[in-house]
Amino acid sequence: PEAKLIGAVNTIVNHNGVLTGYMTDGIGYIESLRQESINIKDKKVTTAGAGGAATAICIQSALEGAREISIFNRTEENAKIIVGKINENTDCKASYYSLYDKKALRKEIEDSQVFINTTNIGMGKYEDQSIIDDPTYFREDLIVVDIIYSPEKTKMLKMAEDKGCKTINGLGMLINQGAASFKLWTGKDMPIDYIKDLWNRS
């Protein structure tokens, strides 16, 4: 059901000759929150970005019971598609805003319990940048998530941490989406702690 709503798959399982597609990105994201004792149910979420990862994260969050999702993106088309899918198929209320509308971004973050960056701002050639350029957007009781996992702490996460926010990077999502695929393929639980240890030693 998640894959059908998202419109993409990243895992295919052969069930006695019938191929079934799954999308584990959103599942991995939700599990990474659970491992930090965070339940998305009844929470308001603000998201920056509307690409493939954002689609999986937002739709899975809505299916898991998020109360409201505000999606900020530079362009309107992709974001409005996600908003439409959520509003038409779940009880969650979704809205689109321009990422250039800083006043709206501040207001929505102030009214949210979780803020997520799903863009590539903060990694690679953008490593010295942050999707949020003003630390006053953050407050102590806000959960700030960046799905980037290299570097371990992006400029945005460091900024949020300095303001007392609980911060989560993208490593948990990466490992847990892989674990969900592993379970679908093998029927067994992936040794997550072992994988994390390998990552930390690499």
N, CA and C atoms as an extended XYZ file, in Angstrom:
606
Properties=species:S:1:pos:R:3:atomname:S:1:resname:S:1:resid:I:1 pbc="F F F"
N         0.816       -1.238        0.000 N   PRO     1
C         0.000        0.000        0.000 CA  PRO     1
C         0.842        1.278        0.000 C   PRO     1
N         1.957        1.273        0.795 N   GLU     2
C         2.809        2.474        0.827 CA  GLU     2
C         3.422        2.731       -0.548 C   GLU     2
N         3.929        1.664       -1.173 N   ALA     3
C         4.568        1.815       -2.480 CA  ALA     3
C         3.580        2.325       -3.532 C   ALA     3
N         2.360        1.820       -3.466 N   LYS     4
C         1.333        2.247       -4.431 CA  LYS     4
C         1.058        3.738       -4.279 C   LYS     4
N         0.963        4.188       -3.030 N   LEU     5
C         0.678        5.595       -2.762 CA  LEU     5
C         1.875        6.479       -3.112 C   LEU     5
N         3.074        6.002       -2.774 N   ILE     6
C         4.288        6.762       -3.069 CA  ILE     6
C         4.561        6.805       -4.565 C   ILE     6
N         4.265        5.692       -5.252 N   GLY     7
C         4.462        5.633       -6.696 CA  GLY     7
C         5.843        5.160       -7.090 C   GLY     7
N         6.517        4.472       -6.171 N   ALA     8
C         7.868        3.965       -6.457 CA  ALA     8
C         8.153        2.773       -5.556 C   ALA     8
N         9.090        1.922       -5.976 N   VAL     9
C         9.520        0.790       -5.154 CA  VAL     9
C        11.041        0.758       -5.090 C   VAL     9
N        11.571        0.179       -4.004 N   ASN    10
C        13.019       -0.043       -3.934 CA  ASN    10
C        13.344       -1.487       -3.554 C   ASN    10
N        12.308       -2.309       -3.367 N   THR    11
C        12.492       -3.711       -2.999 CA  THR    11
C        11.443       -4.534       -3.726 C   THR    11
N        11.874       -5.586       -4.409 N   ILE    12
C        10.936       -6.463       -5.122 CA  ILE    12
C        11.101       -7.883       -4.597 C   ILE    12
N         9.981       -8.504       -4.233 N   VAL    13
C         9.997       -9.865       -3.699 CA  VAL    13
C         9.200      -10.773       -4.628 C   VAL    13
N         9.760      -11.938       -4.911 N   ASN    14
C         9.099      -12.940       -5.748 CA  ASN    14
C         8.306      -13.884       -4.839 C   ASN    14
N         6.993      -13.719       -4.830 N   HIS    15
C         6.107      -14.585       -4.050 CA  HIS    15
C         5.533      -15.658       -4.976 C   HIS    15
N         6.251      -16.771       -5.092 N   ASN    16
C         5.784      -17.881       -5.933 CA  ASN    16
C         5.426      -17.430       -7.348 C   ASN    16
N         6.314      -16.641       -7.924 N   GLY    17
C         6.114      -16.198       -9.301 CA  GLY    17
C         5.400      -14.872       -9.438 C   GLY    17
N         4.883      -14.329       -8.325 N   VAL    18
C         4.225      -13.016       -8.350 CA  VAL    18
C         5.182      -11.988       -7.750 C   VAL    18
N         5.532      -10.981       -8.542 N   LEU    19
C         6.456       -9.956       -8.075 CA  LEU    19
C         5.697       -8.854       -7.354 C   LEU    19
N         6.115       -8.582       -6.119 N   THR    20
C         5.485       -7.532       -5.321 CA  THR    20
C         6.521       -6.477       -4.973 C   THR    20
N         6.189       -5.216       -5.216 N   GLY    21
C         7.106       -4.120       -4.940 CA  GLY    21
C         6.798       -3.443       -3.613 C   GLY    21
N         7.851       -3.080       -2.910 N   TYR    22
C         7.738       -2.384       -1.624 CA  TYR    22
C         8.617       -1.140       -1.649 C   TYR    22
N         8.281       -0.168       -0.806 N   MET    23
C         9.122        1.014       -0.614 CA  MET    23
C         9.475        1.089        0.871 C   MET    23
N        10.753        0.898        1.198 N   THR    24
C        11.158        0.809        2.599 CA  THR    24
C        11.766        2.102        3.155 C   THR    24
N        11.924        3.137        2.329 N   ASP    25
C        12.536        4.379        2.818 CA  ASP    25
C        11.745        4.992        3.972 C   ASP    25
N        10.455        5.120        3.790 N   GLY    26
C         9.612        5.707        4.837 CA  GLY    26
C         9.567        4.837        6.075 C   GLY    26
N         9.521        3.519        5.873 N   ILE    27
C         9.529        2.570        6.997 CA  ILE    27
C        10.825        2.728        7.786 C   ILE    27
N        11.948        2.856        7.074 N   GLY    28
C        13.238        3.044        7.730 CA  GLY    28
C        13.292        4.337        8.523 C   GLY    28
N        12.694        5.385        7.974 N   TYR    29
C        12.656        6.670        8.674 CA  TYR    29
C        11.855        6.562        9.964 C   TYR    29
N        10.654        5.987        9.884 N   ILE    30
C         9.801        5.850       11.072 CA  ILE    30
C        10.484        4.992       12.131 C   ILE    30
N        11.144        3.925       11.712 N   GLU    31
C        11.837        3.049       12.659 CA  GLU    31
C        13.004        3.785       13.314 C   GLU    31
N        13.676        4.650       12.569 N   SER    32
C        14.783        5.415       13.160 CA  SER    32
C        14.263        6.359       14.243 C   SER    32
N        13.046        6.872       14.075 N   LEU    33
C        12.441        7.703       15.123 CA  LEU    33
C        12.070        6.857       16.326 C   LEU    33
N        11.479        5.689       16.072 N   ARG    34
C        11.087        4.797       17.180 CA  ARG    34
C        12.288        4.427       18.042 C   ARG    34
N        13.431        4.210       17.396 N   GLN    35
C        14.633        3.845       18.142 CA  GLN    35
C        15.130        4.982       19.021 C   GLN    35
N        14.647        6.201       18.738 N   GLU    36
C        14.955        7.361       19.575 CA  GLU    36
C        13.771        7.709       20.482 C   GLU    36
N        12.837        6.746       20.608 N   SER    37
C        11.636        6.902       21.467 CA  SER    37
C        10.739        8.047       21.002 C   SER    37
N        10.657        8.223       19.685 N   ILE    38
C         9.798        9.267       19.108 CA  ILE    38
C         8.661        8.604       18.344 C   ILE    38
N         7.438        8.987       18.676 N   ASN    39
C         6.248        8.501       17.995 CA  ASN    39
C         5.681        9.636       17.157 C   ASN    39
N         5.539        9.429       15.858 N   ILE    40
C         5.079       10.488       14.957 CA  ILE    40
C         3.578       10.734       15.061 C   ILE    40
N         2.855        9.816       15.658 N   LYS    41
C         1.390        9.912       15.740 CA  LYS    41
C         0.974       11.205       16.435 C   LYS    41
N         0.008       11.886       15.811 N   ASP    42
C        -0.595       13.120       16.331 CA  ASP    42
C         0.363       14.314       16.346 C   ASP    42
N         1.517       14.191       15.727 N   LYS    43
C         2.462       15.308       15.699 CA  LYS    43
C         2.325       16.099       14.401 C   LYS    43
N         2.681       17.372       14.485 N   LYS    44
C         2.778       18.195       13.276 CA  LYS    44
C         4.228       18.202       12.827 C   LYS    44
N         4.435       18.034       11.529 N   VAL    45
C         5.764       17.913       10.940 CA  VAL    45
C         5.940       18.977        9.860 C   VAL    45
N         7.086       19.602        9.833 N   THR    46
C         7.445       20.493        8.729 CA  THR    46
C         8.646       19.891        8.008 C   THR    46
N         8.554       19.849        6.679 N   THR    47
C         9.575       19.197        5.856 CA  THR    47
C        10.115       20.157        4.811 C   THR    47
N        11.440       20.131        4.635 N   ALA    48
C        12.065       20.872        3.537 CA  ALA    48
C        12.442       19.868        2.452 C   ALA    48
N        11.909       20.083        1.250 N   GLY    49
C        12.189       19.193        0.137 CA  GLY    49
C        10.973       18.393       -0.274 C   GLY    49
N        10.934       17.992       -1.547 N   ALA    50
C         9.783       17.232       -2.066 CA  ALA    50
C        10.231       16.226       -3.113 C   ALA    50
N        11.434       15.670       -2.928 N   GLY    51
C        11.932       14.649       -3.843 CA  GLY    51
C        11.457       13.264       -3.453 C   GLY    51
N        12.181       12.244       -3.942 N   GLY    52
C        11.777       10.872       -3.692 CA  GLY    52
C        11.784       10.498       -2.228 C   GLY    52
N        12.848       10.874       -1.517 N   ALA    53
C        12.922       10.558       -0.084 CA  ALA    53
C        11.830       11.284        0.686 C   ALA    53
N        11.600       12.548        0.353 N   ALA    54
C        10.554       13.323        1.030 CA  ALA    54
C         9.182       12.693        0.806 C   ALA    54
N         8.932       12.218       -0.406 N   THR    55
C         7.647       11.582       -0.704 CA  THR    55
C         7.426       10.380        0.203 C   THR    55
N         8.442        9.509        0.305 N   ALA    56
C         8.329        8.321        1.147 CA  ALA    56
C         8.158        8.696        2.613 C   ALA    56
N         8.929        9.656        3.083 N   ILE    57
C         8.882       10.065        4.480 CA  ILE    57
C         7.534       10.688        4.830 C   ILE    57
N         7.068       11.600        3.998 N   CYS    58
C         5.807       12.297        4.288 CA  CYS    58
C         4.618       11.343        4.236 C   CYS    58
N         4.558       10.511        3.221 N   ILE    59
C         3.426        9.589        3.098 CA  ILE    59
C         3.451        8.555        4.213 C   ILE    59
N         4.623        8.015        4.544 N   GLN    60
C         4.702        7.046        5.639 CA  GLN    60
C         4.326        7.706        6.967 C   GLN    60
N         4.747        8.944        7.171 N   SER    61
C         4.386        9.671        8.391 CA  SER    61
C         2.878        9.850        8.492 C   SER    61
N         2.253       10.192        7.363 N   ALA    62
C         0.794       10.344        7.345 CA  ALA    62
C         0.105        9.023        7.655 C   ALA    62
N         0.589        7.938        7.060 N   LEU    63
C         0.003        6.614        7.311 CA  LEU    63
C         0.206        6.171        8.759 C   LEU    63
N         1.278        6.669        9.393 N   GLU    64
C         1.561        6.317       10.789 CA  GLU    64
C         0.814        7.212       11.771 C   GLU    64
N         0.019        8.161       11.245 N   GLY    65
C        -0.835        8.955       12.125 CA  GLY    65
C        -0.391       10.369       12.408 C   GLY    65
N         0.580       10.896       11.642 N   ALA    66
C         0.942       12.309       11.811 CA  ALA    66
C        -0.302       13.174       11.629 C   ALA    66
N        -0.425       14.204       12.448 N   ARG    67
C        -1.625       15.050       12.417 CA  ARG    67
C        -1.613       16.018       11.239 C   ARG    67
N        -0.450       16.592       10.973 N   GLU    68
C        -0.351       17.617        9.930 CA  GLU    68
C         1.070       17.642        9.390 C   GLU    68
N         1.212       17.878        8.089 N   ILE    69
C         2.532       17.976        7.463 CA  ILE    69
C         2.573       19.212        6.571 C   ILE    69
N         3.543       20.089        6.829 N   SER    70
C         3.770       21.270        5.992 CA  SER    70
C         5.007       21.018        5.156 C   SER    70
N         4.846       21.061        3.836 N   ILE    71
C         5.939       20.734        2.922 CA  ILE    71
C         6.434       22.004        2.238 C   ILE    71
N         7.713       22.319        2.460 N   PHE    72
C         8.336       23.482        1.837 CA  PHE    72
C         9.257       23.003        0.727 C   PHE    72
N         9.110       23.610       -0.448 N   ASN    73
C         9.957       23.236       -1.580 CA  ASN    73
C        10.137       24.446       -2.473 C   ASN    73
N        11.237       24.454       -3.230 N   ARG    74
C        11.484       25.586       -4.126 CA  ARG    74
C        10.468       25.628       -5.259 C   ARG    74
N        10.108       24.455       -5.765 N   THR    75
C         9.126       24.398       -6.846 CA  THR    75
C         7.839       23.746       -6.349 C   THR    75
N         6.757       24.059       -7.018 N   GLU    76
C         5.426       23.693       -6.547 CA  GLU    76
C         4.987       22.294       -6.962 C   GLU    76
N         5.365       21.840       -8.141 N   GLU    77
C         4.754       20.656       -8.752 CA  GLU    77
C         4.859       19.394       -7.890 C   GLU    77
N         6.085       18.982       -7.544 N   ASN    78
C         6.257       17.750       -6.763 CA  ASN    78
C         5.584       17.838       -5.404 C   ASN    78
N         5.742       18.984       -4.751 N   ALA    79
C         5.175       19.153       -3.411 CA  ALA    79
C         3.660       19.024       -3.441 C   ALA    79
N         3.031       19.604       -4.446 N   LYS    80
C         1.561       19.548       -4.520 CA  LYS    80
C         1.068       18.136       -4.811 C   LYS    80
N         1.875       17.331       -5.505 N   ILE    81
C         1.509       15.934       -5.746 CA  ILE    81
C         1.487       15.173       -4.414 C   ILE    81
N         2.524       15.387       -3.591 N   ILE    82
C         2.577       14.734       -2.277 CA  ILE    82
C         1.407       15.189       -1.417 C   ILE    82
N         1.166       16.492       -1.396 N   VAL    83
C         0.059       17.048       -0.613 CA  VAL    83
C        -1.267       16.421       -1.024 C   VAL    83
N        -1.490       16.307       -2.323 N   GLY    84
C        -2.736       15.723       -2.816 CA  GLY    84
C        -2.895       14.279       -2.400 C   GLY    84
N        -1.832       13.498       -2.502 N   LYS    85
C        -1.900       12.087       -2.114 CA  LYS    85
C        -2.225       11.934       -0.633 C   LYS    85
N        -1.600       12.754        0.199 N   ILE    86
C        -1.838       12.664        1.642 CA  ILE    86
C        -3.262       13.084        1.979 C   ILE    86
N        -3.699       14.207        1.434 N   ASN    87
C        -5.043       14.705        1.764 CA  ASN    87
C        -6.162       13.806        1.240 C   ASN    87
N        -5.909       13.133        0.138 N   GLU    88
C        -6.942       12.285       -0.465 CA  GLU    88
C        -6.978       10.870        0.108 C   GLU    88
N        -5.899       10.431        0.738 N   ASN    89
C        -5.807        9.026        1.146 CA  ASN    89
C        -5.559        8.795        2.630 C   ASN    89
N        -5.367        9.853        3.397 N   THR    90
C        -5.113        9.686        4.830 CA  THR    90
C        -5.910       10.728        5.614 C   THR    90
N        -5.858       10.609        6.936 N   ASP    91
C        -6.522       11.584        7.807 CA  ASP    91
C        -5.618       12.755        8.156 C   ASP    91
N        -4.401       12.731        7.640 N   CYS    92
C        -3.434       13.797        7.896 CA  CYS    92
C        -3.723       14.988        6.973 C   CYS    92
N        -3.531       16.187        7.507 N   LYS    93
C        -3.687       17.398        6.692 CA  LYS    93
C        -2.319       17.830        6.180 C   LYS    93
N        -2.178       17.967        4.873 N   ALA    94
C        -0.904       18.381        4.277 CA  ALA    94
C        -1.072       19.692        3.525 C   ALA    94
N        -0.018       20.520        3.550 N   SER    95
C        -0.046       21.821        2.874 CA  SER    95
C         1.305       22.090        2.227 C   SER    95
N         1.279       22.848        1.123 N   TYR    96
C         2.508       23.237        0.435 CA  TYR    96
C         2.800       24.711        0.683 C   TYR    96
N         4.103       25.010        0.869 N   TYR    97
C         4.576       26.387        0.979 CA  TYR    97
C         5.865       26.525        0.175 C   TYR    97
N         6.108       27.723       -0.311 N   SER    98
C         7.359       27.985       -1.005 CA  SER    98
C         8.504       28.050        0.002 C   SER    98
N         9.624       27.413       -0.327 N   LEU    99
C        10.796       27.438        0.543 CA  LEU    99
C        11.377       28.852        0.630 C   LEU    99
N        11.018       29.712       -0.296 N   TYR   100
C        11.491       31.093       -0.269 CA  TYR   100
C        10.676       31.958        0.694 C   TYR   100
N         9.548       31.444        1.179 N   ASP   101
C         8.685       32.188        2.100 CA  ASP   101
C         9.180       31.968        3.524 C   ASP   101
N        10.176       32.746        3.939 N   LYS   102
C        10.816       32.563        5.240 CA  LYS   102
C         9.852       32.823        6.402 C   LYS   102
N         8.924       33.740        6.221 N   LYS   103
C         7.952       34.033        7.279 CA  LYS   103
C         7.073       32.813        7.545 C   LYS   103
N         6.602       32.174        6.467 N   ALA   104
C         5.770       30.976        6.610 CA  ALA   104
C         6.579       29.823        7.199 C   ALA   104
N         7.849       29.695        6.763 N   LEU   105
C         8.706       28.620        7.269 CA  LEU   105
C         8.894       28.759        8.777 C   LEU   105
N         9.170       29.954        9.241 N   ARG   106
C         9.336       30.177       10.673 CA  ARG   106
C         8.048       29.846       11.434 C   ARG   106
N         6.925       30.288       10.907 N   LYS   107
C         5.636       30.053       11.570 CA  LYS   107
C         5.325       28.562       11.660 C   LYS   107
N         5.533       27.828       10.564 N   GLU   108
C         5.211       26.400       10.555 CA  GLU   108
C         6.151       25.609       11.467 C   GLU   108
N         7.429       25.971       11.496 N   ILE   109
C         8.360       25.302       12.401 CA  ILE   109
C         7.982       25.580       13.855 C   ILE   109
N         7.592       26.809       14.142 N   GLU   110
C         7.177       27.157       15.502 CA  GLU   110
C         5.984       26.319       15.964 C   GLU   110
N         5.132       25.933       15.011 N   ASP   111
C         3.912       25.191       15.328 CA  ASP   111
C         4.107       23.677       15.206 C   ASP   111
N         5.324       23.228       14.897 N   SER   112
C         5.601       21.807       14.664 CA  SER   112
C         6.390       21.194       15.816 C   SER   112
N         6.275       19.864       15.912 N   GLN   113
C         7.098       19.126       16.873 CA  GLN   113
C         8.347       18.533       16.213 C   GLN   113
N         8.284       18.380       14.870 N   VAL   114
C         9.397       17.778       14.128 CA  VAL   114
C         9.690       18.612       12.881 C   VAL   114
N        10.979       18.870       12.644 N   PHE   115
C        11.400       19.501       11.388 CA  PHE   115
C        12.389       18.567       10.698 C   PHE   115
N        12.191       18.333        9.388 N   ILE   116
C        13.029       17.404        8.631 CA  ILE   116
C        13.610       18.093        7.401 C   ILE   116
N        14.918       17.938        7.204 N   ASN   117
C        15.532       18.325        5.939 CA  ASN   117
C        15.699       17.079        5.082 C   ASN   117
N        15.061       17.068        3.917 N   THR   118
C        15.207       15.941        2.989 CA  THR   118
C        15.970       16.356        1.729 C   THR   118
N        16.528       17.573        1.729 N   THR   119
C        17.294       18.044        0.577 CA  THR   119
C        18.760       17.623        0.737 C   THR   119
N        19.576       17.942       -0.278 N   ASN   120
C        21.007       17.628       -0.190 CA  ASN   120
C        21.824       18.800        0.337 C   ASN   120
N        21.150       19.835        0.836 N   ILE   121
C        21.866       20.968        1.421 CA  ILE   121
C        22.474       20.530        2.751 C   ILE   121
N        23.802       20.530        2.808 N   GLY   122
C        24.503       20.072        4.003 CA  GLY   122
C        25.490       18.961        3.715 C   GLY   122
N        25.501       18.469        2.472 N   MET   123
C        26.428       17.393        2.108 CA  MET   123
C        27.170       17.744        0.823 C   MET   123
N        28.285       17.034        0.589 N   GLY   124
C        29.033       17.248       -0.649 CA  GLY   124
C        29.458       18.694       -0.819 C   GLY   124
N        29.213       19.245       -1.994 N   LYS   125
C        29.618       20.630       -2.267 CA  LYS   125
C        28.797       21.646       -1.484 C   LYS   125
N        27.703       21.167       -0.842 N   TYR   126
C        26.865       22.054       -0.026 CA  TYR   126
C        27.100       21.855        1.470 C   TYR   126
N        28.216       21.197        1.828 N   GLU   127
C        28.448       20.812        3.225 CA  GLU   127
C        28.517       22.019        4.164 C   GLU   127
N        28.963       23.159        3.666 N   ASP   128
C        29.090       24.339        4.525 CA  ASP   128
C        27.802       25.162        4.572 C   ASP   128
N        26.713       24.606        4.023 N   GLN   129
C        25.434       25.320        3.987 CA  GLN   129
C        24.381       24.620        4.839 C   GLN   129
N        23.323       25.358        5.147 N   SER   130
C        22.196       24.808        5.904 CA  SER   130
C        20.903       25.311        5.290 C   SER   130
N        19.910       24.438        5.208 N   ILE   131
C        18.601       24.829        4.673 CA  ILE   131
C        17.947       25.883        5.575 C   ILE   131
N        18.303       25.866        6.866 N   ILE   132
C        17.895       26.903        7.819 CA  ILE   132
C        19.133       27.732        8.132 C   ILE   132
N        19.072       29.030        7.851 N   ASP   133
C        20.262       29.865        8.030 CA  ASP   133
C        20.216       30.728        9.284 C   ASP   133
N        19.157       30.563       10.082 N   ASP   134
C        18.992       31.378       11.285 CA  ASP   134
C        18.689       30.456       12.466 C   ASP   134
N        19.565       30.392       13.469 N   PRO   135
C        19.357       29.479       14.595 CA  PRO   135
C        18.113       29.780       15.425 C   PRO   135
N        17.560       30.985       15.293 N   THR   136
C        16.364       31.311       16.081 CA  THR   136
C        15.116       30.579       15.579 C   THR   136
N        15.223       29.878       14.446 N   TYR   137
C        14.116       29.027       14.000 CA  TYR   137
C        13.951       27.821       14.931 C   TYR   137
N        15.011       27.471       15.642 N   PHE   138
C        15.008       26.269       16.474 CA  PHE   138
C        14.714       26.610       17.933 C   PHE   138
N        14.113       25.658       18.628 N   ARG   139
C        13.828       25.796       20.057 CA  ARG   139
C        14.098       24.454       20.730 C   ARG   139
N        14.214       24.467       22.021 N   GLU   140
C        14.673       23.296       22.762 CA  GLU   140
C        13.792       22.063       22.597 C   GLU   140
N        12.476       22.252       22.465 N   ASP   141
C        11.575       21.089       22.395 CA  ASP   141
C        11.283       20.637       20.961 C   ASP   141
N        12.025       21.156       19.983 N   LEU   142
C        11.845       20.761       18.587 CA  LEU   142
C        12.773       19.591       18.255 C   LEU   142
N        12.245       18.579       17.576 N   ILE   143
C        13.047       17.466       17.078 CA  ILE   143
C        13.490       17.821       15.662 C   ILE   143
N        14.793       17.812       15.419 N   VAL   144
C        15.334       18.212       14.118 CA  VAL   144
C        16.019       17.007       13.476 C   VAL   144
N        15.541       16.648       12.278 N   VAL   145
C        16.039       15.477       11.566 CA  VAL   145
C        16.654       15.911       10.237 C   VAL   145
N        17.821       15.373        9.928 N   ASP   146
C        18.443       15.595        8.627 CA  ASP   146
C        18.733       14.219        8.041 C   ASP   146
N        18.176       13.902        6.877 N   ILE   147
C        18.365       12.551        6.343 CA  ILE   147
C        19.761       12.340        5.744 C   ILE   147
N        20.593       13.384        5.779 N   ILE   148
C        22.002       13.249        5.386 CA  ILE   148
C        22.742       12.477        6.479 C   ILE   148
N        23.610       11.542        6.081 N   TYR   149
C        24.378       10.780        7.068 CA  TYR   149
C        25.887       10.960        6.910 C   TYR   149
N        26.303       11.703        5.904 N   SER   150
C        27.717       12.039        5.734 CA  SER   150
C        27.804       13.473        5.221 C   SER   150
N        28.245       14.396        6.077 N   PRO   151
C        28.835       14.225        7.399 CA  PRO   151
C        27.814       13.781        8.455 C   PRO   151
N        28.343       13.253        9.552 N   GLU   152
C        27.480       12.766       10.630 CA  GLU   152
C        26.634       13.885       11.216 C   GLU   152
N        27.239       15.069       11.350 N   LYS   153
C        26.500       16.235       11.840 CA  LYS   153
C        26.619       17.343       10.806 C   LYS   153
N        25.521       17.635       10.156 N   THR   154
C        25.508       18.731        9.182 CA  THR   154
C        25.528       20.073        9.918 C   THR   154
N        25.748       21.115        9.159 N   LYS   155
C        25.726       22.456        9.743 CA  LYS   155
C        24.389       22.720       10.426 C   LYS   155
N        23.291       22.264        9.817 N   MET   156
C        21.972       22.472       10.402 CA  MET   156
C        21.823       21.740       11.732 C   MET   156
N        22.289       20.482       11.782 N   LEU   157
C        22.176       19.719       13.026 CA  LEU   157
C        23.021       20.337       14.141 C   LEU   157
N        24.198       20.824       13.805 N   LYS   158
C        25.040       21.493       14.810 CA  LYS   158
C        24.337       22.735       15.348 C   LYS   158
N        23.723       23.496       14.453 N   MET   159
C        22.998       24.701       14.831 CA  MET   159
C        21.834       24.348       15.770 C   MET   159
N        21.083       23.307       15.397 N   ALA   160
C        19.937       22.879       16.205 CA  ALA   160
C        20.386       22.331       17.556 C   ALA   160
N        21.485       21.589       17.556 N   GLU   161
C        22.024       21.031       18.802 CA  GLU   161
C        22.429       22.143       19.760 C   GLU   161
N        23.009       23.194       19.216 N   ASP   162
C        23.412       24.342       20.041 CA  ASP   162
C        22.217       25.027       20.687 C   ASP   162
N        21.056       24.898       20.072 N   LYS   163
C        19.823       25.485       20.632 CA  LYS   163
C        19.099       24.507       21.562 C   LYS   163
N        19.686       23.330       21.791 N   GLY   164
C        19.105       22.367       22.717 CA  GLY   164
C        18.137       21.379       22.111 C   GLY   164
N        18.032       21.352       20.774 N   CYS   165
C        17.106       20.433       20.105 CA  CYS   165
C        17.628       19.001       20.160 C   CYS   165
N        16.713       18.047       20.144 N   LYS   166
C        17.088       16.651       19.904 CA  LYS   166
C        17.331       16.536       18.408 C   LYS   166
N        18.484       16.003       18.021 N   THR   167
C        18.837       15.928       16.599 CA  THR   167
C        19.076       14.483       16.174 C   THR   167
N        18.691       14.180       14.931 N   ILE   168
C        18.846       12.833       14.372 CA  ILE   168
C        19.347       12.970       12.940 C   ILE   168
N        20.410       12.233       12.599 N   ASN   169
C        20.880       12.267       11.212 CA  ASN   169
C        20.268       11.115       10.420 C   ASN   169
N        20.718       10.938        9.183 N   GLY   170
C        20.075        9.985        8.290 CA  GLY   170
C        20.580        8.557        8.372 C   GLY   170
N        21.568        8.284        9.242 N   LEU   171
C        22.135        6.942        9.295 CA  LEU   171
C        21.099        5.903        9.729 C   LEU   171
N        20.285        6.253       10.728 N   GLY   172
C        19.258        5.320       11.196 CA  GLY   172
C        18.266        4.969       10.108 C   GLY   172
N        17.862        5.967        9.330 N   MET   173
C        16.947        5.726        8.216 CA  MET   173
C        17.599        4.818        7.183 C   MET   173
N        18.870        5.089        6.859 N   LEU   174
C        19.591        4.285        5.872 CA  LEU   174
C        19.661        2.821        6.299 C   LEU   174
N        20.069        2.582        7.533 N   ILE   175
C        20.232        1.207        8.007 CA  ILE   175
C        18.884        0.510        8.145 C   ILE   175
N        17.892        1.222        8.658 N   ASN   176
C        16.591        0.584        8.899 CA  ASN   176
C        15.811        0.319        7.620 C   ASN   176
N        15.995        1.141        6.584 N   GLN   177
C        15.331        0.810        5.315 CA  GLN   177
C        15.982       -0.435        4.714 C   GLN   177
N        17.314       -0.557        4.906 N   GLY   178
C        17.993       -1.767        4.465 CA  GLY   178
C        17.535       -2.986        5.248 C   GLY   178
N        17.317       -2.800        6.550 N   ALA   179
C        16.850       -3.901        7.402 CA  ALA   179
C        15.452       -4.358        6.990 C   ALA   179
N        14.608       -3.397        6.620 N   ALA   180
C        13.244       -3.746        6.182 CA  ALA   180
C        13.291       -4.555        4.885 C   ALA   180
N        14.161       -4.164        3.964 N   SER   181
C        14.331       -4.921        2.712 CA  SER   181
C        14.888       -6.312        3.003 C   SER   181
N        15.877       -6.387        3.880 N   PHE   182
C        16.498       -7.662        4.260 CA  PHE   182
C        15.438       -8.628        4.801 C   PHE   182
N        14.553       -8.100        5.655 N   LYS   183
C        13.482       -8.927        6.246 CA  LYS   183
C        12.521       -9.429        5.169 C   LYS   183
N        12.183       -8.564        4.225 N   LEU   184
C        11.282       -8.969        3.138 CA  LEU   184
C        11.911      -10.055        2.275 C   LEU   184
N        13.203       -9.948        2.019 N   TRP   185
C        13.878      -10.915        1.150 CA  TRP   185
C        14.163      -12.243        1.850 C   TRP   185
N        14.540      -12.181        3.127 N   THR   186
C        15.022      -13.389        3.808 CA  THR   186
C        14.075      -13.936        4.863 C   THR   186
N        13.156      -13.093        5.342 N   GLY   187
C        12.300      -13.502        6.459 CA  GLY   187
C        13.011      -13.432        7.794 C   GLY   187
N        14.225      -12.920        7.797 N   LYS   188
C        15.012      -12.849        9.030 CA  LYS   188
C        15.333      -11.390        9.364 C   LYS   188
N        15.611      -11.145       10.637 N   ASP   189
C        15.997       -9.809       11.073 CA  ASP   189
C        17.461       -9.552       10.735 C   ASP   189
N        17.724       -8.397       10.153 N   MET   190
C        19.102       -8.016        9.871 CA  MET   190
C        19.804       -7.655       11.178 C   MET   190
N        21.079       -8.033       11.360 N   PRO   191
C        21.806       -7.684       12.594 CA  PRO   191
C        22.188       -6.205       12.608 C   PRO   191
N        21.227       -5.367       12.996 N   ILE   192
C        21.395       -3.916       12.892 CA  ILE   192
C        22.594       -3.414       13.695 C   ILE   192
N        22.760       -3.903       14.926 N   ASP   193
C        23.875       -3.432       15.757 CA  ASP   193
C        25.218       -3.758       15.112 C   ASP   193
N        25.299       -4.929       14.483 N   TYR   194
C        26.531       -5.335       13.793 CA  TYR   194
C        26.821       -4.418       12.611 C   TYR   194
N        25.770       -4.085       11.866 N   ILE   195
C        25.926       -3.184       10.711 CA  ILE   195
C        26.365       -1.798       11.175 C   ILE   195
N        25.758       -1.304       12.267 N   LYS   196
C        26.145        0.002       12.802 CA  LYS   196
C        27.607       -0.011       13.246 C   LYS   196
N        28.036       -1.102       13.846 N   ASP   197
C        29.411       -1.220       14.290 CA  ASP   197
C        30.370       -1.187       13.099 C   ASP   197
N        30.010       -1.911       12.028 N   LEU   198
C        30.832       -1.883       10.811 CA  LEU   198
C        30.927       -0.464       10.251 C   LEU   198
N        29.787        0.241       10.246 N   TRP   199
C        29.760        1.615        9.740 CA  TRP   199
C        30.690        2.507       10.558 C   TRP   199
N        30.594        2.373       11.880 N   ASN   200
C        31.391        3.223       12.772 CA  ASN   200
C        32.884        2.953       12.637 C   ASN   200
N        33.228        1.710       12.219 N   ARG   201
C        34.645        1.354       12.085 CA  ARG   201
C        35.179        1.651       10.693 C   ARG   201
N        34.293        1.997        9.763 N   SER   202
C        34.722        2.211        8.378 CA  SER   202
C        35.297        3.617        8.177 C   SER   202
